[in-house]
Amino acid sequence: MRVARFLRTLSVLLLGLAFLSTVSPAQAAAPSASAARVLRYDASRAAEFRTVMDQAAQVWNASVTNVRLAAGTPADFVVLADNGWPRTSTTSLGRGTIWMGREATAEGYYPLRIATHEMGHILGLPDRRTGLCSDLMSGHSAPVSCTNANPSPAERRQVDANFAGSLPLAAFDKLYVDRPDAAGDLVPAP
């Protein structure tokens, strides 16, 4: 009787070990959602852009795995509304200030694309004036008719790499102004 119980226990243990060994090393090492760095943003002063900022955060959350954006305080970055051109001041990866300027939306640029683009700077992406609507960070160089608010696969990979420890492509302590008449998109932060 004891031998039978021992053999049953041993077979259950062996089956359990066999099951565990079928999990690939990649699955075992894959980061969980809880391993993602959480960045909090405060859009309470974003006026009519508050909802679009929440939507932009959802776009990024659906696109990358190493960082999560969540509304809350204390905030890693703040969002303000004003009458100028949209711009972002970055102080370090994941930190800074976004101004959702009404000038671009008055010219017909899509608010969600603007918001997602500006968050891209916070996430370590520079402007890339490719003119392609498929490139989120092409900014104003894409036509006004462009409504793509999703980062390209390369932009997604770069953000995930930034939050996995790679050196971001973006410069920090700079103000990104992706304006058609700007002398350059980087100026010293205010």
GIDA-V211505 format. One record per pair of residues at least 24 apart in sequence whose C-alpha atoms are under 10 Angstrom apart, sorted by the first residue. I is the first residue (numbers start at 1). GAP is how many residues later the second one is. If there is no record, write none. Layout:
BEGIN
I & GAP
I & GAP
END
This chain:
BEGIN
31 & 34
31 & 35
32 & 33
32 & 34
33 & 32
33 & 33
33 & 34
33 & 35
34 & 31
34 & 32
34 & 33
34 & 34
35 & 30
35 & 31
35 & 32
35 & 33
36 & 28
36 & 29
36 & 30
36 & 31
36 & 32
36 & 33
36 & 124
36 & 127
36 & 128
37 & 28
37 & 29
37 & 30
37 & 31
37 & 32
37 & 57
37 & 126
37 & 127
38 & 28
38 & 29
38 & 30
38 & 31
38 & 32
38 & 38
38 & 56
39 & 28
39 & 29
39 & 30
39 & 31
39 & 32
39 & 33
39 & 34
39 & 35
39 & 36
39 & 37
39 & 38
39 & 55
39 & 56
39 & 83
39 & 84
40 & 28
40 & 29
40 & 30
40 & 31
40 & 32
40 & 33
40 & 34
40 & 35
40 & 36
40 & 37
40 & 38
40 & 54
40 & 55
41 & 28
41 & 29
41 & 30
41 & 31
41 & 32
41 & 33
41 & 34
41 & 35
41 & 36
41 & 37
41 & 38
41 & 53
41 & 54
41 & 55
41 & 56
41 & 57
42 & 28
42 & 29
42 & 30
42 & 31
42 & 32
42 & 33
42 & 34
42 & 35
42 & 36
42 & 37
42 & 38
42 & 55
43 & 28
43 & 29
43 & 30
43 & 32
43 & 34
43 & 35
43 & 36
43 & 37
43 & 38
43 & 55
44 & 27
44 & 28
44 & 34
44 & 35
44 & 36
44 & 37
45 & 33
45 & 34
45 & 35
45 & 36
45 & 37
45 & 54
46 & 32
46 & 33
46 & 34
46 & 35
46 & 36
46 & 52
46 & 53
46 & 54
46 & 55
47 & 32
47 & 33
47 & 34
47 & 35
47 & 53
48 & 33
48 & 52
48 & 54
49 & 30
49 & 31
49 & 32
49 & 50
49 & 51
49 & 52
49 & 53
49 & 62
49 & 63
49 & 66
50 & 29
50 & 30
50 & 31
50 & 50
50 & 65
51 & 61
52 & 59
52 & 60
52 & 61
52 & 62
52 & 63
52 & 64
53 & 26
53 & 47
53 & 58
53 & 59
53 & 61
53 & 62
53 & 63
53 & 65
53 & 66
54 & 58
54 & 61
54 & 62
55 & 57
55 & 60
55 & 61
55 & 94
56 & 55
56 & 56
56 & 57
56 & 58
56 & 59
56 & 60
56 & 61
56 & 62
56 & 63
56 & 64
56 & 93
56 & 94
57 & 55
57 & 58
57 & 59
57 & 62
58 & 58
59 & 53
59 & 57
59 & 90
59 & 91
59 & 92
60 & 56
60 & 59
60 & 60
60 & 63
60 & 89
60 & 90
60 & 91
60 & 96
60 & 99
62 & 88
63 & 87
63 & 88
63 & 89
63 & 90
63 & 92
63 & 93
63 & 94
63 & 96
63 & 97
64 & 87
64 & 89
64 & 91
64 & 92
64 & 93
64 & 94
64 & 95
64 & 96
64 & 97
64 & 99
65 & 91
65 & 92
65 & 94
65 & 95
65 & 96
65 & 98
65 & 99
66 & 91
66 & 93
66 & 94
66 & 95
66 & 96
66 & 97
66 & 98
67 & 27
67 & 56
67 & 92
67 & 93
67 & 95
67 & 96
67 & 97
69 & 25
69 & 50
69 & 54
76 & 46
77 & 42
77 & 45
79 & 36
79 & 39
79 & 40
85 & 92
85 & 93
85 & 94
85 & 95
86 & 25
86 & 28
86 & 29
86 & 31
86 & 32
86 & 90
86 & 91
86 & 92
86 & 93
87 & 27
87 & 28
87 & 30
87 & 31
87 & 32
87 & 34
87 & 88
87 & 89
87 & 90
87 & 91
87 & 92
87 & 98
88 & 29
88 & 30
88 & 31
88 & 32
88 & 33
88 & 34
88 & 86
88 & 87
88 & 88
88 & 89
88 & 90
88 & 98
88 & 101
89 & 29
89 & 32
89 & 33
89 & 83
89 & 84
89 & 85
89 & 86
89 & 87
89 & 88
89 & 97
89 & 98
89 & 99
89 & 100
89 & 101
90 & 31
90 & 32
90 & 33
90 & 34
90 & 80
90 & 81
90 & 82
90 & 83
90 & 84
90 & 85
90 & 86
90 & 99
91 & 31
91 & 80
91 & 81
91 & 82
91 & 83
91 & 84
91 & 98
92 & 30
92 & 31
92 & 32
92 & 76
92 & 78
92 & 79
92 & 80
92 & 81
92 & 82
93 & 28
93 & 29
93 & 30
93 & 31
93 & 32
93 & 69
93 & 70
93 & 74
93 & 75
93 & 77
93 & 78
93 & 79
94 & 25
94 & 26
94 & 27
94 & 28
94 & 29
94 & 30
94 & 68
94 & 69
95 & 26
95 & 27
95 & 28
95 & 29
95 & 77
95 & 78
96 & 25
96 & 26
96 & 27
96 & 76
96 & 77
96 & 78
96 & 79
96 & 93
97 & 24
97 & 25
97 & 78
98 & 24
98 & 77
98 & 78
99 & 78
103 & 76
104 & 36
104 & 40
104 & 75
105 & 39
107 & 37
108 & 35
108 & 36
108 & 37
108 & 38
109 & 30
109 & 31
109 & 33
109 & 34
109 & 35
109 & 36
109 & 37
109 & 38
110 & 34
110 & 35
110 & 36
110 & 37
110 & 38
110 & 39
111 & 36
111 & 38
112 & 35
112 & 36
112 & 37
112 & 38
113 & 24
113 & 26
113 & 33
113 & 34
113 & 35
113 & 36
113 & 37
113 & 38
114 & 25
114 & 26
114 & 33
114 & 34
114 & 35
115 & 34
116 & 32
116 & 33
116 & 34
116 & 35
117 & 32
117 & 33
117 & 34
117 & 61
118 & 58
118 & 59
118 & 60
120 & 31
120 & 35
120 & 36
120 & 39
120 & 50
121 & 38
121 & 48
121 & 49
121 & 50
121 & 51
121 & 54
121 & 55
122 & 37
122 & 48
122 & 50
123 & 35
123 & 36
123 & 37
123 & 39
123 & 40
123 & 45
123 & 46
123 & 47
124 & 31
124 & 34
124 & 35
124 & 36
124 & 37
124 & 38
124 & 39
124 & 43
124 & 44
124 & 45
124 & 46
124 & 47
124 & 48
125 & 30
125 & 31
125 & 33
125 & 34
125 & 37
125 & 43
125 & 44
125 & 45
125 & 46
126 & 29
126 & 42
126 & 43
126 & 44
126 & 45
126 & 46
126 & 50
126 & 52
126 & 59
126 & 60
127 & 42
127 & 43
127 & 49
127 & 50
127 & 51
127 & 58
127 & 59
128 & 50
128 & 57
129 & 49
137 & 41
138 & 40
139 & 38
139 & 39
139 & 40
139 & 41
140 & 38
140 & 39
140 & 40
141 & 37
141 & 38
141 & 39
END
